[in-house]
Amino acid sequence: QVQVMESGGDFVQAGGSLRLSCTASGITNPINSMGWHRQVPGKQRELIASISTDGNAFYEDVVKGRFTISIDNNKNTMYLQMDSLKPEDTGVYYCLVVERPDGSLHWGQGTQVSVSA
């Protein structure tokens, strides 16, 4: 059974930094990509950043230049370095793992990030 576990969420003041981690365990097929999605109350979950196992990264415009995504393929672990945090970055951050070859999706339970003004 695949398990996806996020960590690193916390309360922080605007301008501060956090580092989120996501680890996939129990996965037998190769991972194609991993990504971070953010959800705030009343809104749909939205993709923030993603990275393939060969290192190709994608960022939404709202986080470009402030967030850095990375992946450790040996550990099936993805990181999100979040700098210059803003109150609008507040939300629950979910990790999504995409398997090969059939594109199976595995979500984590989420980690809360709260940024105060």
Jmol script that loads the backbone (N, CA, C; Angstrom):
load data "model"
ATOM      1  N   GLN A   1       0.842  -1.194   0.000  1.00  0.00           N
ATOM      2  CA  GLN A   1       0.000   0.000   0.000  1.00  0.00           C
ATOM      3  C   GLN A   1       0.878   1.245   0.000  1.00  0.00           C
ATOM      4  N   VAL A   2       0.573   2.143  -0.914  1.00  0.00           N
ATOM      5  CA  VAL A   2       1.355   3.371  -1.023  1.00  0.00           C
ATOM      6  C   VAL A   2       0.932   4.346   0.066  1.00  0.00           C
ATOM      7  N   GLN A   3       1.906   4.923   0.729  1.00  0.00           N
ATOM      8  CA  GLN A   3       1.653   5.976   1.707  1.00  0.00           C
ATOM      9  C   GLN A   3       2.441   7.207   1.323  1.00  0.00           C
ATOM     10  N   VAL A   4       1.801   8.342   1.436  1.00  0.00           N
ATOM     11  CA  VAL A   4       2.429   9.624   1.126  1.00  0.00           C
ATOM     12  C   VAL A   4       2.340  10.489   2.375  1.00  0.00           C
ATOM     13  N   MET A   5       3.475  10.937   2.841  1.00  0.00           N
ATOM     14  CA  MET A   5       3.510  11.669   4.112  1.00  0.00           C
ATOM     15  C   MET A   5       4.190  13.015   3.927  1.00  0.00           C
ATOM     16  N   GLU A   6       3.463  14.081   4.255  1.00  0.00           N
ATOM     17  CA  GLU A   6       4.029  15.433   4.224  1.00  0.00           C
ATOM     18  C   GLU A   6       4.436  15.857   5.628  1.00  0.00           C
ATOM     19  N   SER A   7       5.375  16.778   5.685  1.00  0.00           N
ATOM     20  CA  SER A   7       5.769  17.377   6.958  1.00  0.00           C
ATOM     21  C   SER A   7       6.367  18.754   6.694  1.00  0.00           C
ATOM     22  N   GLY A   8       6.484  19.521   7.761  1.00  0.00           N
ATOM     23  CA  GLY A   8       7.148  20.817   7.660  1.00  0.00           C
ATOM     24  C   GLY A   8       6.241  22.027   7.766  1.00  0.00           C
ATOM     25  N   GLY A   9       4.936  21.822   7.717  1.00  0.00           N
ATOM     26  CA  GLY A   9       4.028  22.952   7.860  1.00  0.00           C
ATOM     27  C   GLY A   9       4.119  23.570   9.245  1.00  0.00           C
ATOM     28  N   ASP A  10       3.875  24.880   9.309  1.00  0.00           N
ATOM     29  CA  ASP A  10       4.007  25.576  10.591  1.00  0.00           C
ATOM     30  C   ASP A  10       3.390  26.965  10.481  1.00  0.00           C
ATOM     31  N   PHE A  11       3.410  27.681  11.592  1.00  0.00           N
ATOM     32  CA  PHE A  11       3.037  29.091  11.620  1.00  0.00           C
ATOM     33  C   PHE A  11       4.304  29.913  11.432  1.00  0.00           C
ATOM     34  N   VAL A  12       4.226  30.949  10.603  1.00  0.00           N
ATOM     35  CA  VAL A  12       5.397  31.784  10.357  1.00  0.00           C
ATOM     36  C   VAL A  12       4.934  33.200  10.028  1.00  0.00           C
ATOM     37  N   GLN A  13       5.772  34.162  10.317  1.00  0.00           N
ATOM     38  CA  GLN A  13       5.446  35.548   9.964  1.00  0.00           C
ATOM     39  C   GLN A  13       5.787  35.812   8.497  1.00  0.00           C
ATOM     40  N   ALA A  14       5.122  36.791   7.947  1.00  0.00           N
ATOM     41  CA  ALA A  14       5.398  37.193   6.565  1.00  0.00           C
ATOM     42  C   ALA A  14       6.884  37.512   6.413  1.00  0.00           C
ATOM     43  N   GLY A  15       7.455  37.056   5.308  1.00  0.00           N
ATOM     44  CA  GLY A  15       8.878  37.232   5.068  1.00  0.00           C
ATOM     45  C   GLY A  15       9.726  36.067   5.527  1.00  0.00           C
ATOM     46  N   GLY A  16       9.115  35.163   6.282  1.00  0.00           N
ATOM     47  CA  GLY A  16       9.834  34.018   6.802  1.00  0.00           C
ATOM     48  C   GLY A  16       9.942  32.888   5.795  1.00  0.00           C
ATOM     49  N   SER A  17      10.516  31.773   6.263  1.00  0.00           N
ATOM     50  CA  SER A  17      10.753  30.619   5.396  1.00  0.00           C
ATOM     51  C   SER A  17      10.277  29.330   6.058  1.00  0.00           C
ATOM     52  N   LEU A  18       9.908  28.383   5.223  1.00  0.00           N
ATOM     53  CA  LEU A  18       9.585  27.030   5.671  1.00  0.00           C
ATOM     54  C   LEU A  18      10.099  26.039   4.629  1.00  0.00           C
ATOM     55  N   ARG A  19      10.340  24.822   5.069  1.00  0.00           N
ATOM     56  CA  ARG A  19      10.730  23.753   4.149  1.00  0.00           C
ATOM     57  C   ARG A  19       9.778  22.580   4.348  1.00  0.00           C
ATOM     58  N   LEU A  20       9.029  22.265   3.300  1.00  0.00           N
ATOM     59  CA  LEU A  20       8.122  21.128   3.337  1.00  0.00           C
ATOM     60  C   LEU A  20       8.811  19.897   2.750  1.00  0.00           C
ATOM     61  N   SER A  21       8.443  18.748   3.288  1.00  0.00           N
ATOM     62  CA  SER A  21       8.956  17.479   2.776  1.00  0.00           C
ATOM     63  C   SER A  21       7.796  16.547   2.475  1.00  0.00           C
ATOM     64  N   CYS A  22       8.001  15.685   1.504  1.00  0.00           N
ATOM     65  CA  CYS A  22       7.000  14.676   1.159  1.00  0.00           C
ATOM     66  C   CYS A  22       7.731  13.392   0.807  1.00  0.00           C
ATOM     67  N   THR A  23       7.356  12.312   1.473  1.00  0.00           N
ATOM     68  CA  THR A  23       7.980  11.023   1.215  1.00  0.00           C
ATOM     69  C   THR A  23       6.925   9.993   0.835  1.00  0.00           C
ATOM     70  N   ALA A  24       7.196   9.266  -0.234  1.00  0.00           N
ATOM     71  CA  ALA A  24       6.325   8.180  -0.672  1.00  0.00           C
ATOM     72  C   ALA A  24       6.955   6.858  -0.263  1.00  0.00           C
ATOM     73  N   SER A  25       6.143   6.009   0.385  1.00  0.00           N
ATOM     74  CA  SER A  25       6.628   4.700   0.790  1.00  0.00           C
ATOM     75  C   SER A  25       5.659   3.628   0.299  1.00  0.00           C
ATOM     76  N   GLY A  26       6.165   2.390   0.209  1.00  0.00           N
ATOM     77  CA  GLY A  26       5.320   1.296  -0.245  1.00  0.00           C
ATOM     78  C   GLY A  26       5.017   1.329  -1.724  1.00  0.00           C
ATOM     79  N   ILE A  27       5.750   2.154  -2.469  1.00  0.00           N
ATOM     80  CA  ILE A  27       5.483   2.274  -3.897  1.00  0.00           C
ATOM     81  C   ILE A  27       6.418   1.328  -4.647  1.00  0.00           C
ATOM     82  N   THR A  28       5.852   0.534  -5.545  1.00  0.00           N
ATOM     83  CA  THR A  28       6.646  -0.479  -6.236  1.00  0.00           C
ATOM     84  C   THR A  28       7.002  -0.065  -7.658  1.00  0.00           C
ATOM     85  N   ASN A  29       6.111   0.691  -8.304  1.00  0.00           N
ATOM     86  CA  ASN A  29       6.414   1.200  -9.641  1.00  0.00           C
ATOM     87  C   ASN A  29       7.276   2.445  -9.544  1.00  0.00           C
ATOM     88  N   PRO A  30       7.997   2.783 -10.609  1.00  0.00           N
ATOM     89  CA  PRO A  30       8.774   4.021 -10.600  1.00  0.00           C
ATOM     90  C   PRO A  30       7.861   5.244 -10.485  1.00  0.00           C
ATOM     91  N   ILE A  31       8.375   6.281  -9.869  1.00  0.00           N
ATOM     92  CA  ILE A  31       7.640   7.537  -9.777  1.00  0.00           C
ATOM     93  C   ILE A  31       7.921   8.362 -11.026  1.00  0.00           C
ATOM     94  N   ASN A  32       6.863   8.945 -11.574  1.00  0.00           N
ATOM     95  CA  ASN A  32       7.021   9.821 -12.737  1.00  0.00           C
ATOM     96  C   ASN A  32       7.284  11.259 -12.292  1.00  0.00           C
ATOM     97  N   SER A  33       6.499  11.717 -11.340  1.00  0.00           N
ATOM     98  CA  SER A  33       6.652  13.080 -10.855  1.00  0.00           C
ATOM     99  C   SER A  33       6.004  13.223  -9.487  1.00  0.00           C
ATOM    100  N   MET A  34       6.341  14.303  -8.817  1.00  0.00           N
ATOM    101  CA  MET A  34       5.726  14.655  -7.536  1.00  0.00           C
ATOM    102  C   MET A  34       5.397  16.142  -7.572  1.00  0.00           C
ATOM    103  N   GLY A  35       4.358  16.499  -6.862  1.00  0.00           N
ATOM    104  CA  GLY A  35       3.961  17.905  -6.894  1.00  0.00           C
ATOM    105  C   GLY A  35       3.319  18.357  -5.602  1.00  0.00           C
ATOM    106  N   TRP A  36       3.303  19.675  -5.425  1.00  0.00           N
ATOM    107  CA  TRP A  36       2.651  20.306  -4.277  1.00  0.00           C
ATOM    108  C   TRP A  36       1.423  21.066  -4.751  1.00  0.00           C
ATOM    109  N   HIS A  37       0.327  20.808  -4.073  1.00  0.00           N
ATOM    110  CA  HIS A  37      -0.932  21.511  -4.329  1.00  0.00           C
ATOM    111  C   HIS A  37      -1.359  22.220  -3.060  1.00  0.00           C
ATOM    112  N   ARG A  38      -1.961  23.373  -3.205  1.00  0.00           N
ATOM    113  CA  ARG A  38      -2.410  24.161  -2.062  1.00  0.00           C
ATOM    114  C   ARG A  38      -3.921  24.332  -2.103  1.00  0.00           C
ATOM    115  N   GLN A  39      -4.530  24.228  -0.933  1.00  0.00           N
ATOM    116  CA  GLN A  39      -5.967  24.439  -0.839  1.00  0.00           C
ATOM    117  C   GLN A  39      -6.277  25.377   0.307  1.00  0.00           C
ATOM    118  N   VAL A  40      -7.144  26.348   0.011  1.00  0.00           N
ATOM    119  CA  VAL A  40      -7.639  27.260   1.044  1.00  0.00           C
ATOM    120  C   VAL A  40      -9.147  27.065   1.138  1.00  0.00           C
ATOM    121  N   PRO A  41      -9.737  27.379   2.283  1.00  0.00           N
ATOM    122  CA  PRO A  41     -11.176  27.161   2.451  1.00  0.00           C
ATOM    123  C   PRO A  41     -11.986  27.838   1.361  1.00  0.00           C
ATOM    124  N   GLY A  42     -12.932  27.103   0.801  1.00  0.00           N
ATOM    125  CA  GLY A  42     -13.827  27.659  -0.196  1.00  0.00           C
ATOM    126  C   GLY A  42     -13.288  27.654  -1.605  1.00  0.00           C
ATOM    127  N   LYS A  43     -12.059  27.177  -1.769  1.00  0.00           N
ATOM    128  CA  LYS A  43     -11.465  27.156  -3.107  1.00  0.00           C
ATOM    129  C   LYS A  43     -10.986  25.756  -3.457  1.00  0.00           C
ATOM    130  N   GLN A  44     -10.811  25.544  -4.746  1.00  0.00           N
ATOM    131  CA  GLN A  44     -10.316  24.250  -5.200  1.00  0.00           C
ATOM    132  C   GLN A  44      -8.826  24.133  -4.940  1.00  0.00           C
ATOM    133  N   ARG A  45      -8.390  22.906  -4.820  1.00  0.00           N
ATOM    134  CA  ARG A  45      -6.970  22.634  -4.674  1.00  0.00           C
ATOM    135  C   ARG A  45      -6.267  23.048  -5.964  1.00  0.00           C
ATOM    136  N   GLU A  46      -5.125  23.747  -5.818  1.00  0.00           N
ATOM    137  CA  GLU A  46      -4.420  24.213  -7.009  1.00  0.00           C
ATOM    138  C   GLU A  46      -2.961  23.789  -6.973  1.00  0.00           C
ATOM    139  N   LEU A  47      -2.435  23.481  -8.148  1.00  0.00           N
ATOM    140  CA  LEU A  47      -1.037  23.109  -8.266  1.00  0.00           C
ATOM    141  C   LEU A  47      -0.150  24.325  -8.025  1.00  0.00           C
ATOM    142  N   ILE A  48       0.860  24.143  -7.180  1.00  0.00           N
ATOM    143  CA  ILE A  48       1.815  25.204  -6.895  1.00  0.00           C
ATOM    144  C   ILE A  48       3.131  24.960  -7.606  1.00  0.00           C
ATOM    145  N   ALA A  49       3.622  23.746  -7.485  1.00  0.00           N
ATOM    146  CA  ALA A  49       4.896  23.384  -8.098  1.00  0.00           C
ATOM    147  C   ALA A  49       4.954  21.882  -8.257  1.00  0.00           C
ATOM    148  N   SER A  50       5.704  21.441  -9.258  1.00  0.00           N
ATOM    149  CA  SER A  50       5.882  20.011  -9.461  1.00  0.00           C
ATOM    150  C   SER A  50       7.260  19.757 -10.034  1.00  0.00           C
ATOM    151  N   ILE A  51       7.695  18.509  -9.922  1.00  0.00           N
ATOM    152  CA  ILE A  51       9.008  18.142 -10.434  1.00  0.00           C
ATOM    153  C   ILE A  51       8.980  16.691 -10.887  1.00  0.00           C
ATOM    154  N   SER A  52       9.602  16.433 -12.024  1.00  0.00           N
ATOM    155  CA  SER A  52       9.727  15.068 -12.512  1.00  0.00           C
ATOM    156  C   SER A  52      10.978  14.433 -11.923  1.00  0.00           C
ATOM    157  N   THR A  53      11.068  13.123 -12.046  1.00  0.00           N
ATOM    158  CA  THR A  53      12.232  12.436 -11.475  1.00  0.00           C
ATOM    159  C   THR A  53      13.512  12.739 -12.248  1.00  0.00           C
ATOM    160  N   ASP A  54      13.384  13.310 -13.432  1.00  0.00           N
ATOM    161  CA  ASP A  54      14.599  13.726 -14.142  1.00  0.00           C
ATOM    162  C   ASP A  54      14.909  15.200 -13.902  1.00  0.00           C
ATOM    163  N   GLY A  55      14.183  15.810 -12.970  1.00  0.00           N
ATOM    164  CA  GLY A  55      14.541  17.143 -12.502  1.00  0.00           C
ATOM    165  C   GLY A  55      13.840  18.313 -13.155  1.00  0.00           C
ATOM    166  N   ASN A  56      12.934  18.060 -14.072  1.00  0.00           N
ATOM    167  CA  ASN A  56      12.210  19.173 -14.699  1.00  0.00           C
ATOM    168  C   ASN A  56      11.190  19.728 -13.716  1.00  0.00           C
ATOM    169  N   ALA A  57      11.308  21.008 -13.439  1.00  0.00           N
ATOM    170  CA  ALA A  57      10.449  21.646 -12.443  1.00  0.00           C
ATOM    171  C   ALA A  57       9.470  22.611 -13.090  1.00  0.00           C
ATOM    172  N   PHE A  58       8.307  22.722 -12.457  1.00  0.00           N
ATOM    173  CA  PHE A  58       7.275  23.672 -12.879  1.00  0.00           C
ATOM    174  C   PHE A  58       6.851  24.473 -11.663  1.00  0.00           C
ATOM    175  N   TYR A  59       6.633  25.779 -11.865  1.00  0.00           N
ATOM    176  CA  TYR A  59       6.152  26.645 -10.791  1.00  0.00           C
ATOM    177  C   TYR A  59       4.988  27.487 -11.296  1.00  0.00           C
ATOM    178  N   GLU A  60       3.974  27.644 -10.454  1.00  0.00           N
ATOM    179  CA  GLU A  60       2.946  28.637 -10.750  1.00  0.00           C
ATOM    180  C   GLU A  60       3.553  30.026 -10.583  1.00  0.00           C
ATOM    181  N   ASP A  61       3.006  30.970 -11.325  1.00  0.00           N
ATOM    182  CA  ASP A  61       3.569  32.332 -11.307  1.00  0.00           C
ATOM    183  C   ASP A  61       3.602  32.918  -9.903  1.00  0.00           C
ATOM    184  N   VAL A  62       2.614  32.584  -9.065  1.00  0.00           N
ATOM    185  CA  VAL A  62       2.516  33.209  -7.751  1.00  0.00           C
ATOM    186  C   VAL A  62       3.646  32.811  -6.817  1.00  0.00           C
ATOM    187  N   VAL A  63       4.376  31.741  -7.159  1.00  0.00           N
ATOM    188  CA  VAL A  63       5.454  31.310  -6.267  1.00  0.00           C
ATOM    189  C   VAL A  63       6.821  31.378  -6.946  1.00  0.00           C
ATOM    190  N   LYS A  64       6.863  31.707  -8.214  1.00  0.00           N
ATOM    191  CA  LYS A  64       8.138  31.775  -8.930  1.00  0.00           C
ATOM    192  C   LYS A  64       9.082  32.773  -8.276  1.00  0.00           C
ATOM    193  N   GLY A  65      10.325  32.342  -8.108  1.00  0.00           N
ATOM    194  CA  GLY A  65      11.321  33.209  -7.499  1.00  0.00           C
ATOM    195  C   GLY A  65      11.336  33.176  -5.988  1.00  0.00           C
ATOM    196  N   ARG A  66      10.315  32.570  -5.381  1.00  0.00           N
ATOM    197  CA  ARG A  66      10.242  32.486  -3.908  1.00  0.00           C
ATOM    198  C   ARG A  66      10.315  31.037  -3.414  1.00  0.00           C
ATOM    199  N   PHE A  67       9.775  30.122  -4.181  1.00  0.00           N
ATOM    200  CA  PHE A  67       9.755  28.709  -3.793  1.00  0.00           C
ATOM    201  C   PHE A  67      10.716  27.926  -4.681  1.00  0.00           C
ATOM    202  N   THR A  68      11.339  26.900  -4.098  1.00  0.00           N
ATOM    203  CA  THR A  68      12.229  26.026  -4.855  1.00  0.00           C
ATOM    204  C   THR A  68      11.866  24.580  -4.561  1.00  0.00           C
ATOM    205  N   ILE A  69      11.583  23.829  -5.614  1.00  0.00           N
ATOM    206  CA  ILE A  69      11.220  22.421  -5.465  1.00  0.00           C
ATOM    207  C   ILE A  69      12.420  21.560  -5.826  1.00  0.00           C
ATOM    208  N   SER A  70      12.573  20.448  -5.115  1.00  0.00           N
ATOM    209  CA  SER A  70      13.664  19.534  -5.406  1.00  0.00           C
ATOM    210  C   SER A  70      13.208  18.111  -5.087  1.00  0.00           C
ATOM    211  N   ILE A  71      13.958  17.140  -5.592  1.00  0.00           N
ATOM    212  CA  ILE A  71      13.573  15.746  -5.395  1.00  0.00           C
ATOM    213  C   ILE A  71      14.811  14.907  -5.129  1.00  0.00           C
ATOM    214  N   ASP A  72      14.679  13.954  -4.216  1.00  0.00           N
ATOM    215  CA  ASP A  72      15.727  12.967  -3.943  1.00  0.00           C
ATOM    216  C   ASP A  72      15.167  11.619  -4.377  1.00  0.00           C
ATOM    217  N   ASN A  73      15.548  11.178  -5.554  1.00  0.00           N
ATOM    218  CA  ASN A  73      14.965   9.959  -6.110  1.00  0.00           C
ATOM    219  C   ASN A  73      15.317   8.730  -5.280  1.00  0.00           C
ATOM    220  N   ASN A  74      16.465   8.746  -4.653  1.00  0.00           N
ATOM    221  CA  ASN A  74      16.879   7.594  -3.854  1.00  0.00           C
ATOM    222  C   ASN A  74      15.987   7.412  -2.626  1.00  0.00           C
ATOM    223  N   LYS A  75      15.412   8.509  -2.164  1.00  0.00           N
ATOM    224  CA  LYS A  75      14.574   8.473  -0.960  1.00  0.00           C
ATOM    225  C   LYS A  75      13.088   8.616  -1.272  1.00  0.00           C
ATOM    226  N   ASN A  76      12.750   8.719  -2.553  1.00  0.00           N
ATOM    227  CA  ASN A  76      11.345   8.990  -2.938  1.00  0.00           C
ATOM    228  C   ASN A  76      10.799  10.180  -2.148  1.00  0.00           C
ATOM    229  N   THR A  77      11.611  11.207  -2.035  1.00  0.00           N
ATOM    230  CA  THR A  77      11.257  12.370  -1.226  1.00  0.00           C
ATOM    231  C   THR A  77      11.387  13.642  -2.027  1.00  0.00           C
ATOM    232  N   MET A  78      10.408  14.502  -1.857  1.00  0.00           N
ATOM    233  CA  MET A  78      10.378  15.799  -2.528  1.00  0.00           C
ATOM    234  C   MET A  78      10.380  16.887  -1.458  1.00  0.00           C
ATOM    235  N   TYR A  79      10.996  18.010  -1.785  1.00  0.00           N
ATOM    236  CA  TYR A  79      11.079  19.137  -0.861  1.00  0.00           C
ATOM    237  C   TYR A  79      10.540  20.398  -1.525  1.00  0.00           C
ATOM    238  N   LEU A  80      10.038  21.302  -0.698  1.00  0.00           N
ATOM    239  CA  LEU A  80       9.639  22.615  -1.182  1.00  0.00           C
ATOM    240  C   LEU A  80      10.199  23.653  -0.223  1.00  0.00           C
ATOM    241  N   GLN A  81      11.225  24.363  -0.667  1.00  0.00           N
ATOM    242  CA  GLN A  81      11.786  25.463   0.108  1.00  0.00           C
ATOM    243  C   GLN A  81      10.965  26.701  -0.186  1.00  0.00           C
ATOM    244  N   MET A  82      10.351  27.240   0.851  1.00  0.00           N
ATOM    245  CA  MET A  82       9.455  28.377   0.697  1.00  0.00           C
ATOM    246  C   MET A  82      10.072  29.584   1.390  1.00  0.00           C
ATOM    247  N   ASP A  83      10.470  30.562   0.621  1.00  0.00           N
ATOM    248  CA  ASP A  83      11.077  31.783   1.149  1.00  0.00           C
ATOM    249  C   ASP A  83      10.184  32.985   0.875  1.00  0.00           C
ATOM    250  N   SER A  84      10.457  34.062   1.579  1.00  0.00           N
ATOM    251  CA  SER A  84       9.683  35.303   1.409  1.00  0.00           C
ATOM    252  C   SER A  84       8.185  35.014   1.448  1.00  0.00           C
ATOM    253  N   LEU A  85       7.774  34.282   2.443  1.00  0.00           N
ATOM    254  CA  LEU A  85       6.374  33.868   2.538  1.00  0.00           C
ATOM    255  C   LEU A  85       5.452  35.065   2.728  1.00  0.00           C
ATOM    256  N   LYS A  86       4.267  34.937   2.137  1.00  0.00           N
ATOM    257  CA  LYS A  86       3.246  35.975   2.201  1.00  0.00           C
ATOM    258  C   LYS A  86       1.985  35.395   2.856  1.00  0.00           C
ATOM    259  N   PRO A  87       1.145  36.245   3.429  1.00  0.00           N
ATOM    260  CA  PRO A  87      -0.106  35.731   4.018  1.00  0.00           C
ATOM    261  C   PRO A  87      -0.941  34.925   3.022  1.00  0.00           C
ATOM    262  N   GLU A  88      -0.886  35.296   1.757  1.00  0.00           N
ATOM    263  CA  GLU A  88      -1.670  34.565   0.755  1.00  0.00           C
ATOM    264  C   GLU A  88      -1.109  33.183   0.443  1.00  0.00           C
ATOM    265  N   ASP A  89       0.041  32.845   1.011  1.00  0.00           N
ATOM    266  CA  ASP A  89       0.566  31.482   0.884  1.00  0.00           C
ATOM    267  C   ASP A  89      -0.078  30.527   1.879  1.00  0.00           C
ATOM    268  N   THR A  90      -0.862  31.083   2.777  1.00  0.00           N
ATOM    269  CA  THR A  90      -1.531  30.262   3.784  1.00  0.00           C
ATOM    270  C   THR A  90      -2.452  29.236   3.138  1.00  0.00           C
ATOM    271  N   GLY A  91      -2.415  28.016   3.657  1.00  0.00           N
ATOM    272  CA  GLY A  91      -3.286  26.969   3.153  1.00  0.00           C
ATOM    273  C   GLY A  91      -2.784  25.612   3.584  1.00  0.00           C
ATOM    274  N   VAL A  92      -3.505  24.582   3.181  1.00  0.00           N
ATOM    275  CA  VAL A  92      -3.057  23.218   3.398  1.00  0.00           C
ATOM    276  C   VAL A  92      -2.316  22.780   2.142  1.00  0.00           C
ATOM    277  N   TYR A  93      -1.117  22.304   2.326  1.00  0.00           N
ATOM    278  CA  TYR A  93      -0.286  21.887   1.211  1.00  0.00           C
ATOM    279  C   TYR A  93      -0.317  20.368   1.116  1.00  0.00           C
ATOM    280  N   TYR A  94      -0.739  19.897  -0.049  1.00  0.00           N
ATOM    281  CA  TYR A  94      -0.871  18.459  -0.291  1.00  0.00           C
ATOM    282  C   TYR A  94       0.200  18.008  -1.286  1.00  0.00           C
ATOM    283  N   CYS A  95       0.718  16.833  -1.029  1.00  0.00           N
ATOM    284  CA  CYS A  95       1.683  16.221  -1.931  1.00  0.00           C
ATOM    285  C   CYS A  95       0.957  15.226  -2.832  1.00  0.00           C
ATOM    286  N   LEU A  96       1.299  15.261  -4.104  1.00  0.00           N
ATOM    287  CA  LEU A  96       0.741  14.317  -5.075  1.00  0.00           C
ATOM    288  C   LEU A  96       1.880  13.560  -5.733  1.00  0.00           C
ATOM    289  N   VAL A  97       1.766  12.233  -5.725  1.00  0.00           N
ATOM    290  CA  VAL A  97       2.761  11.368  -6.368  1.00  0.00           C
ATOM    291  C   VAL A  97       2.105  10.716  -7.579  1.00  0.00           C
ATOM    292  N   VAL A  98       2.779  10.797  -8.710  1.00  0.00           N
ATOM    293  CA  VAL A  98       2.285  10.196  -9.954  1.00  0.00           C
ATOM    294  C   VAL A  98       3.188   9.024 -10.316  1.00  0.00           C
ATOM    295  N   GLU A  99       2.568   7.860 -10.418  1.00  0.00           N
ATOM    296  CA  GLU A  99       3.310   6.632 -10.714  1.00  0.00           C
ATOM    297  C   GLU A  99       3.437   6.413 -12.212  1.00  0.00           C
ATOM    298  N   ARG A 100       4.456   5.675 -12.571  1.00  0.00           N
ATOM    299  CA  ARG A 100       4.535   5.086 -13.900  1.00  0.00           C
ATOM    300  C   ARG A 100       4.037   3.648 -13.802  1.00  0.00           C
ATOM    301  N   PRO A 101       3.638   3.000 -14.895  1.00  0.00           N
ATOM    302  CA  PRO A 101       3.429   3.595 -16.206  1.00  0.00           C
ATOM    303  C   PRO A 101       1.994   4.094 -16.426  1.00  0.00           C
ATOM    304  N   ASP A 102       1.114   3.789 -15.461  1.00  0.00           N
ATOM    305  CA  ASP A 102      -0.308   4.067 -15.709  1.00  0.00           C
ATOM    306  C   ASP A 102      -0.781   5.398 -15.141  1.00  0.00           C
ATOM    307  N   GLY A 103       0.125   6.172 -14.558  1.00  0.00           N
ATOM    308  CA  GLY A 103      -0.280   7.473 -14.045  1.00  0.00           C
ATOM    309  C   GLY A 103      -1.100   7.435 -12.783  1.00  0.00           C
ATOM    310  N   SER A 104      -1.033   6.356 -12.023  1.00  0.00           N
ATOM    311  CA  SER A 104      -1.777   6.283 -10.761  1.00  0.00           C
ATOM    312  C   SER A 104      -1.373   7.446  -9.859  1.00  0.00           C
ATOM    313  N   LEU A 105      -2.392   8.011  -9.180  1.00  0.00           N
ATOM    314  CA  LEU A 105      -2.176   9.177  -8.326  1.00  0.00           C
ATOM    315  C   LEU A 105      -2.286   8.789  -6.859  1.00  0.00           C
ATOM    316  N   HIS A 106      -1.401   9.358  -6.055  1.00  0.00           N
ATOM    317  CA  HIS A 106      -1.418   9.107  -4.616  1.00  0.00           C
ATOM    318  C   HIS A 106      -1.275  10.433  -3.889  1.00  0.00           C
ATOM    319  N   TRP A 107      -2.252  10.762  -3.055  1.00  0.00           N
ATOM    320  CA  TRP A 107      -2.265  12.021  -2.301  1.00  0.00           C
ATOM    321  C   TRP A 107      -1.844  11.786  -0.852  1.00  0.00           C
ATOM    322  N   GLY A 108      -1.187  12.789  -0.300  1.00  0.00           N
ATOM    323  CA  GLY A 108      -0.923  12.797   1.119  1.00  0.00           C
ATOM    324  C   GLY A 108      -2.088  13.428   1.870  1.00  0.00           C
ATOM    325  N   GLN A 109      -1.955  13.498   3.186  1.00  0.00           N
ATOM    326  CA  GLN A 109      -3.024  14.032   4.041  1.00  0.00           C
ATOM    327  C   GLN A 109      -2.941  15.546   4.173  1.00  0.00           C
ATOM    328  N   GLY A 110      -1.842  16.124   3.784  1.00  0.00           N
ATOM    329  CA  GLY A 110      -1.710  17.582   3.825  1.00  0.00           C
ATOM    330  C   GLY A 110      -0.981  18.076   5.059  1.00  0.00           C
ATOM    331  N   THR A 111      -0.361  19.227   4.925  1.00  0.00           N
ATOM    332  CA  THR A 111       0.303  19.888   6.041  1.00  0.00           C
ATOM    333  C   THR A 111      -0.062  21.376   5.993  1.00  0.00           C
ATOM    334  N   GLN A 112      -0.397  21.931   7.146  1.00  0.00           N
ATOM    335  CA  GLN A 112      -0.909  23.304   7.217  1.00  0.00           C
ATOM    336  C   GLN A 112       0.237  24.308   7.260  1.00  0.00           C
ATOM    337  N   VAL A 113       0.144  25.298   6.398  1.00  0.00           N
ATOM    338  CA  VAL A 113       1.074  26.437   6.406  1.00  0.00           C
ATOM    339  C   VAL A 113       0.257  27.687   6.703  1.00  0.00           C
ATOM    340  N   SER A 114       0.652  28.410   7.729  1.00  0.00           N
ATOM    341  CA  SER A 114      -0.052  29.637   8.097  1.00  0.00           C
ATOM    342  C   SER A 114       0.944  30.775   8.170  1.00  0.00           C
ATOM    343  N   VAL A 115       0.686  31.825   7.412  1.00  0.00           N
ATOM    344  CA  VAL A 115       1.585  32.974   7.354  1.00  0.00           C
ATOM    345  C   VAL A 115       0.830  34.191   7.853  1.00  0.00           C
ATOM    346  N   SER A 116       1.334  34.811   8.910  1.00  0.00           N
ATOM    347  CA  SER A 116       0.676  35.985   9.479  1.00  0.00           C
ATOM    348  C   SER A 116       1.296  37.260   8.911  1.00  0.00           C
ATOM    349  N   ALA A 117       0.472  38.276   8.838  1.00  0.00           N
ATOM    350  CA  ALA A 117       0.932  39.554   8.276  1.00  0.00           C
ATOM    351  C   ALA A 117       1.878  40.267   9.229  1.00  0.00           C
TER     352      ALA A 117
END
end "model"
wireframe off; spacefill off
backbone 0.3
color backbone group
